[in-house]
Amino acid sequence: MGGGGKGGGGGRADAASAAAAQTQAGISQQLFQEA
């Protein structure tokens, strides 16, 4: 889960991006399990 190269926003953008990635991963896992 790397890649903090977007802009120089620092920690906030990184944390938001990591949270979004984790949420997407969780949703994907749920969808796969239900399928």
PDB file of N, CA, C and O in Angstrom:
ATOM      1  N   MET A   1       0.832  -1.203   0.000  1.00  0.00           N
ATOM      2  CA  MET A   1       0.000   0.000   0.000  1.00  0.00           C
ATOM      3  C   MET A   1       0.859   1.243   0.000  1.00  0.00           C
ATOM      4  O   MET A   1       0.723   2.069   0.902  1.00  0.00           O
ATOM      5  N   GLY A   2       1.723   1.410  -0.952  1.00  0.00           N
ATOM      6  CA  GLY A   2       2.584   2.587  -0.959  1.00  0.00           C
ATOM      7  C   GLY A   2       2.111   3.609  -1.956  1.00  0.00           C
ATOM      8  O   GLY A   2       0.920   3.688  -2.259  1.00  0.00           O
ATOM      9  N   GLY A   3       3.026   4.385  -2.463  1.00  0.00           N
ATOM     10  CA  GLY A   3       2.696   5.364  -3.498  1.00  0.00           C
ATOM     11  C   GLY A   3       2.136   6.633  -2.933  1.00  0.00           C
ATOM     12  O   GLY A   3       0.968   6.941  -3.169  1.00  0.00           O
ATOM     13  N   GLY A   4       2.931   7.396  -2.185  1.00  0.00           N
ATOM     14  CA  GLY A   4       2.463   8.693  -1.709  1.00  0.00           C
ATOM     15  C   GLY A   4       3.040   9.777  -2.577  1.00  0.00           C
ATOM     16  O   GLY A   4       3.501  10.794  -2.059  1.00  0.00           O
ATOM     17  N   GLY A   5       3.031   9.595  -3.875  1.00  0.00           N
ATOM     18  CA  GLY A   5       3.677  10.564  -4.761  1.00  0.00           C
ATOM     19  C   GLY A   5       2.739  11.643  -5.251  1.00  0.00           C
ATOM     20  O   GLY A   5       3.160  12.513  -6.014  1.00  0.00           O
ATOM     21  N   LYS A   6       1.488  11.619  -4.842  1.00  0.00           N
ATOM     22  CA  LYS A   6       0.525  12.608  -5.355  1.00  0.00           C
ATOM     23  C   LYS A   6       0.647  13.903  -4.571  1.00  0.00           C
ATOM     24  O   LYS A   6       0.308  13.949  -3.388  1.00  0.00           O
ATOM     25  N   GLY A   7       1.115  14.924  -5.203  1.00  0.00           N
ATOM     26  CA  GLY A   7       1.186  16.238  -4.564  1.00  0.00           C
ATOM     27  C   GLY A   7       2.093  16.242  -3.355  1.00  0.00           C
ATOM     28  O   GLY A   7       2.623  15.198  -2.977  1.00  0.00           O
ATOM     29  N   GLY A   8       2.282  17.395  -2.743  1.00  0.00           N
ATOM     30  CA  GLY A   8       3.115  17.490  -1.552  1.00  0.00           C
ATOM     31  C   GLY A   8       2.251  17.664  -0.328  1.00  0.00           C
ATOM     32  O   GLY A   8       2.662  18.325   0.626  1.00  0.00           O
ATOM     33  N   GLY A   9       1.077  17.094  -0.330  1.00  0.00           N
ATOM     34  CA  GLY A   9       0.138  17.302   0.774  1.00  0.00           C
ATOM     35  C   GLY A   9       0.596  16.651   2.065  1.00  0.00           C
ATOM     36  O   GLY A   9       0.176  17.067   3.146  1.00  0.00           O
ATOM     37  N   GLY A  10       1.428  15.662   1.979  1.00  0.00           N
ATOM     38  CA  GLY A  10       1.939  15.049   3.194  1.00  0.00           C
ATOM     39  C   GLY A  10       0.976  14.041   3.797  1.00  0.00           C
ATOM     40  O   GLY A  10       0.299  13.311   3.073  1.00  0.00           O
ATOM     41  N   GLY A  11       0.915  14.000   5.128  1.00  0.00           N
ATOM     42  CA  GLY A  11       0.222  12.929   5.843  1.00  0.00           C
ATOM     43  C   GLY A  11      -1.255  12.845   5.567  1.00  0.00           C
ATOM     44  O   GLY A  11      -1.808  11.748   5.495  1.00  0.00           O
ATOM     45  N   ARG A  12      -1.912  13.985   5.408  1.00  0.00           N
ATOM     46  CA  ARG A  12      -3.381  13.922   5.296  1.00  0.00           C
ATOM     47  C   ARG A  12      -3.790  13.192   4.027  1.00  0.00           C
ATOM     48  O   ARG A  12      -4.616  12.280   4.080  1.00  0.00           O
ATOM     49  N   ALA A  13      -3.241  13.568   2.915  1.00  0.00           N
ATOM     50  CA  ALA A  13      -3.606  12.914   1.654  1.00  0.00           C
ATOM     51  C   ALA A  13      -3.244  11.429   1.722  1.00  0.00           C
ATOM     52  O   ALA A  13      -3.980  10.575   1.226  1.00  0.00           O
ATOM     53  N   ASP A  14      -2.110  11.137   2.336  1.00  0.00           N
ATOM     54  CA  ASP A  14      -1.679   9.739   2.434  1.00  0.00           C
ATOM     55  C   ASP A  14      -2.668   8.930   3.262  1.00  0.00           C
ATOM     56  O   ASP A  14      -3.054   7.825   2.880  1.00  0.00           O
ATOM     57  N   ALA A  15      -3.071   9.482   4.388  1.00  0.00           N
ATOM     58  CA  ALA A  15      -3.990   8.765   5.272  1.00  0.00           C
ATOM     59  C   ALA A  15      -5.334   8.565   4.578  1.00  0.00           C
ATOM     60  O   ALA A  15      -5.919   7.484   4.653  1.00  0.00           O
ATOM     61  N   ALA A  16      -5.817   9.587   3.913  1.00  0.00           N
ATOM     62  CA  ALA A  16      -7.108   9.486   3.224  1.00  0.00           C
ATOM     63  C   ALA A  16      -7.018   8.432   2.133  1.00  0.00           C
ATOM     64  O   ALA A  16      -7.930   7.621   1.973  1.00  0.00           O
ATOM     65  N   SER A  17      -5.919   8.442   1.380  1.00  0.00           N
ATOM     66  CA  SER A  17      -5.762   7.491   0.291  1.00  0.00           C
ATOM     67  C   SER A  17      -5.658   6.086   0.823  1.00  0.00           C
ATOM     68  O   SER A  17      -6.200   5.158   0.223  1.00  0.00           O
ATOM     69  N   ALA A  18      -4.968   5.904   1.948  1.00  0.00           N
ATOM     70  CA  ALA A  18      -4.856   4.565   2.533  1.00  0.00           C
ATOM     71  C   ALA A  18      -6.219   4.093   3.033  1.00  0.00           C
ATOM     72  O   ALA A  18      -6.575   2.927   2.863  1.00  0.00           O
ATOM     73  N   ALA A  19      -6.979   4.993   3.649  1.00  0.00           N
ATOM     74  CA  ALA A  19      -8.305   4.627   4.152  1.00  0.00           C
ATOM     75  C   ALA A  19      -9.209   4.230   2.993  1.00  0.00           C
ATOM     76  O   ALA A  19      -9.948   3.250   3.086  1.00  0.00           O
ATOM     77  N   ALA A  20      -9.151   4.985   1.906  1.00  0.00           N
ATOM     78  CA  ALA A  20      -9.979   4.673   0.741  1.00  0.00           C
ATOM     79  C   ALA A  20      -9.580   3.318   0.166  1.00  0.00           C
ATOM     80  O   ALA A  20     -10.441   2.526  -0.217  1.00  0.00           O
ATOM     81  N   ALA A  21      -8.296   3.054   0.106  1.00  0.00           N
ATOM     82  CA  ALA A  21      -7.828   1.773  -0.437  1.00  0.00           C
ATOM     83  C   ALA A  21      -8.297   0.623   0.448  1.00  0.00           C
ATOM     84  O   ALA A  21      -8.735  -0.412  -0.056  1.00  0.00           O
ATOM     85  N   GLN A  22      -8.206   0.800   1.765  1.00  0.00           N
ATOM     86  CA  GLN A  22      -8.644  -0.262   2.673  1.00  0.00           C
ATOM     87  C   GLN A  22     -10.142  -0.495   2.528  1.00  0.00           C
ATOM     88  O   GLN A  22     -10.596  -1.639   2.519  1.00  0.00           O
ATOM     89  N   THR A  23     -10.912   0.584   2.415  1.00  0.00           N
ATOM     90  CA  THR A  23     -12.365   0.448   2.280  1.00  0.00           C
ATOM     91  C   THR A  23     -12.695  -0.301   0.994  1.00  0.00           C
ATOM     92  O   THR A  23     -13.525  -1.210   0.997  1.00  0.00           O
ATOM     93  N   GLN A  24     -12.047   0.080  -0.105  1.00  0.00           N
ATOM     94  CA  GLN A  24     -12.312  -0.590  -1.378  1.00  0.00           C
ATOM     95  C   GLN A  24     -11.954  -2.068  -1.281  1.00  0.00           C
ATOM     96  O   GLN A  24     -12.680  -2.923  -1.788  1.00  0.00           O
ATOM     97  N   ALA A  25     -10.838  -2.364  -0.632  1.00  0.00           N
ATOM     98  CA  ALA A  25     -10.414  -3.761  -0.501  1.00  0.00           C
ATOM     99  C   ALA A  25     -11.445  -4.540   0.304  1.00  0.00           C
ATOM    100  O   ALA A  25     -11.770  -5.676  -0.042  1.00  0.00           O
ATOM    101  N   GLY A  26     -11.961  -3.942   1.376  1.00  0.00           N
ATOM    102  CA  GLY A  26     -12.953  -4.617   2.202  1.00  0.00           C
ATOM    103  C   GLY A  26     -14.227  -4.880   1.422  1.00  0.00           C
ATOM    104  O   GLY A  26     -14.809  -5.960   1.524  1.00  0.00           O
ATOM    105  N   ILE A  27     -14.663  -3.903   0.645  1.00  0.00           N
ATOM    106  CA  ILE A  27     -15.886  -4.070  -0.143  1.00  0.00           C
ATOM    107  C   ILE A  27     -15.670  -5.169  -1.184  1.00  0.00           C
ATOM    108  O   ILE A  27     -16.540  -6.014  -1.393  1.00  0.00           O
ATOM    109  N   SER A  28     -14.514  -5.153  -1.828  1.00  0.00           N
ATOM    110  CA  SER A  28     -14.228  -6.159  -2.841  1.00  0.00           C
ATOM    111  C   SER A  28     -14.256  -7.550  -2.225  1.00  0.00           C
ATOM    112  O   SER A  28     -14.801  -8.482  -2.818  1.00  0.00           O
ATOM    113  N   GLN A  29     -13.670  -7.697  -1.035  1.00  0.00           N
ATOM    114  CA  GLN A  29     -13.657  -9.007  -0.387  1.00  0.00           C
ATOM    115  C   GLN A  29     -15.079  -9.463  -0.092  1.00  0.00           C
ATOM    116  O   GLN A  29     -15.412 -10.631  -0.295  1.00  0.00           O
ATOM    117  N   GLN A  30     -15.914  -8.555   0.383  1.00  0.00           N
ATOM    118  CA  GLN A  30     -17.297  -8.924   0.695  1.00  0.00           C
ATOM    119  C   GLN A  30     -18.019  -9.363  -0.572  1.00  0.00           C
ATOM    120  O   GLN A  30     -18.742 -10.359  -0.567  1.00  0.00           O
ATOM    121  N   LEU A  31     -17.822  -8.624  -1.651  1.00  0.00           N
ATOM    122  CA  LEU A  31     -18.496  -8.968  -2.899  1.00  0.00           C
ATOM    123  C   LEU A  31     -18.029 -10.336  -3.381  1.00  0.00           C
ATOM    124  O   LEU A  31     -18.834 -11.141  -3.849  1.00  0.00           O
ATOM    125  N   PHE A  32     -16.742 -10.598  -3.268  1.00  0.00           N
ATOM    126  CA  PHE A  32     -16.215 -11.882  -3.729  1.00  0.00           C
ATOM    127  C   PHE A  32     -16.775 -13.016  -2.885  1.00  0.00           C
ATOM    128  O   PHE A  32     -17.093 -14.085  -3.404  1.00  0.00           O
ATOM    129  N   GLN A  33     -16.893 -12.784  -1.595  1.00  0.00           N
ATOM    130  CA  GLN A  33     -17.397 -13.839  -0.713  1.00  0.00           C
ATOM    131  C   GLN A  33     -18.869 -14.120  -1.011  1.00  0.00           C
ATOM    132  O   GLN A  33     -19.305 -15.270  -0.955  1.00  0.00           O
ATOM    133  N   GLU A  34     -19.624 -13.088  -1.323  1.00  0.00           N
ATOM    134  CA  GLU A  34     -21.057 -13.287  -1.583  1.00  0.00           C
ATOM    135  C   GLU A  34     -21.284 -13.941  -2.936  1.00  0.00           C
ATOM    136  O   GLU A  34     -22.266 -14.658  -3.127  1.00  0.00           O
ATOM    137  N   ALA A  35     -20.381 -13.697  -3.871  1.00  0.00           N
ATOM    138  CA  ALA A  35     -20.581 -14.191  -5.234  1.00  0.00           C
ATOM    139  C   ALA A  35     -20.614 -15.714  -5.275  1.00  0.00           C
ATOM    140  O   ALA A  35     -20.774 -16.299  -6.347  1.00  0.00           O
TER     141      ALA A  35
END
